[in-house]
């Protein structure tokens, strides 16, 4: 088992490693730790939202994806945001 990171930059790397192993809930938690230090970082907001989306936690993903889209309307987050919104409106 990997050791937990000691600094915020490593939380992003750790989250990516977890996501690569399909551990999306754990990845989202790691990305959230990175977000504590960088609350307005597009890549981190998108990563949290994406991991929650992949974990099928669509309503949890929406706020992160919405904030990411607000920072970068042309980024990849927009597609996940649209789907997550559609799924949550049908629940």
Secondary structure, 3 states (H helix, E strand, C coil): CCCCCCCHHHHHHHHHHHHHCCCHHHHHHHHHHHHHHCCCCHHHHHHHHHHHHHCCCHHHHHHHHHHHHHHCCCCCHHHHHHHHHHHHHCC
